[in-house]
Amino acid sequence: MSKSICDKQLKKRIVKMMMEQNKSVAQVARETGININTLYSWKKKYALEFIHETLPQMTEFQRLKFFQKHIRALQKENMILRTKKG
């Protein structure tokens, strides 16, 4: 298997882990040692793919819970970024 395929699979696995475990990008950056900006670009690139694969298998209640959790995580991350900026 080529390096680029392995790299792509690794990136997708890390994004999937962030989404499934509701971990912030900052937390994953600390845990993995990967630059936070790199993780943001991976998440931007692969998050929608993960959501499109996962959502059809979820019930409406599971989707609602997933989005509520995701919104809370984004709000928390946004608050952290604001406090660091200001």
N, C-alpha and C positions, 0 to 999 in steps of 0.2 A: 504494500500500500504506500502510495506516495506521501511525502511530508505534508503537502497542501491539503490532502484529504484528511489526514490525521489531525492537522491543525483545525480544519473546519469542524470536524466531529468534536474535538475538545472544546472549541468555542461554543458549540451548540449545547454540549453537556453542562458547561458552566452556566450558560443562560438558563437552561432548563432547571438547574439546581436553584438558581436565584429565584425563579418564578415559583417553583413548587414549594420551596422552603421559606418563601417570603423574606429573603435576605436582601438587605440593601446593597447597592453597588459598593459603598464604602466598606461594609462588613466583609464582603467577598474579597475586596482588594487587600484588606488586612490579612485575611485568612490565606490567600493564595500568593500574595506578593506581586500580583499583576497590577500595573498602573491603573488608577481609577478611570482615567480618560479612555484607556483601551477597553476596559469593561463596559463603559457607557456606549462606545461604538459597537461592540459586540451585541449588547442588549438591544440597541436600536435596530441592528441588522437582523437579529434572529428571534426577538421576542414575539413578533407577529406570527412568525412561522409556528412557534410553539403553541401560541394561543389558538391558531386555526386548526392545528392537529388535535388539541386537547378538548376544546369547547364542544364539538359535536358529540363527544362521548359523555358529556356531563348532563345531569338533569337540570331543569331550570333553577331549582334551589341551589345546586352546586355552583352553577354559573353566577348566581346572585352573590353567594358567599365569596367566590373567587374574586369577583370585581370589587366587592366591599373591602376585602382584605388588601387587594392591590391598591385601591384608592387610599386606604389608611397608610400603607407603606409609602406611597408617593407624597402624601401630605407630611408625614414624619420626615422624610428625606428633604423635602422642600423647606421645612422649618429649620432643620439642621444647617442647610446651605445658607439660609437667610441669616442665622445667628453668626455663622462663620464670616459672612460677607460684611455684616454690619457691626 
